[in-house]
Amino acid sequence: MAIVKSKLLKQLSDNYPNFLKKDLEKFTNIILGEIKNALKRGDRVELRGFGVFSTNIQKARISRNPKTGEKVNTPQKKTIHFKMSKDLFKKLNDEEQ
């Protein structure tokens, strides 16, 4: 199950009842916006204990439409790469720390 922004905000408001929901929403929007802007600039985003977001450049290539078999030019594009931290890896795999 994926977590959506509204569920994240609900969990934050449940865990931190002293904060107003609109403040938590602003805080979340600022953090996500800064991550987006940093990736757009080509910077690396490191969240200690969680992981690292970075961008990779996928080269332009000639691909094939699987339905028709027709050759299609695919332009160069940026993709997001995520590498989880060792702490997160251990938590996901129930290893003792």
N, C-alpha and C positions, 0 to 999 in steps of 0.2 A: 504494500500500500504506500502510495506516495503521500508526502505531506505538502499541503497547499498553504499558501500564505495566511489564509483565514484561520486554519487550524493552528499554525505556528503562533499567530497573535492570540488565539484563545488560550493556548498553553502558557504563553508568557503572562497573560493577564491573570490566569489562575495561580501561577507561581509567584507573581509579584503584584499582589492586590493593592499595594500602596501607589502604584503608577496608574495614571489615567490611560484608558485604551487608546485615545487619540495620540498621546505621547509615545506609547509603545509602537503604534503604527508609523509615526514620523521617524522614530529611531530605526525601525526595520527598513523603511524606505530609503533612508540615508545610507545605511550599511550596504544594502543591495545595489543602490545606485552607484556608490563608490567602487564596489567590486566590478560592476559593468563598465564604468568609465576607465578603470585601470586596465581591464582586459582589452578595451577598445584601443587604448594607447599602446598596447603591446607589453604592458608591465606584467609582472608576476605577482600574484596575491597569495600570501602565506598566512594561514590561520593556524597558529600553534595548537597542537593536540587534535587538529581536525584534518588538515591537508593543504595542498598547494594547487591553485588554479593557474594555468598558463595557456598561452595560445600557440598553436602550431599552424604552419602554412601548408596547405595541401596543394600540391602542384597541379597545374592545368594538365588535362589528359583527354584522350579520346576514349569515351566509354560506349557502351552498347545498350540500346533499348531492348530489354529482355522480351518484350511482347512482339516487336516487329523485327528485331535483329539489326535495325538501322544504327549506323555509327552516329554518335552525338558528341560534340565538343563540350567538355565540362571545364569552365574557367577556374582559375586559381581562387582559393578561398581560405579563410581563417577558420580553424576549429578550436574548441576549448578542450584542454587536456586536464584531467584531475588525477592527482596522486595522493592517496590517503596517507596519513601519518602512521607511524608504528603503533602509537597508542590506540588509535581508532581500529587498526588492523587487529590488535590483540583483543579489544573489546568485542569486535564482531565475531571473532573466532573463539571466544570464551577461554582465552589463555590467561593464566595468572600473571599479574604484573609485579 
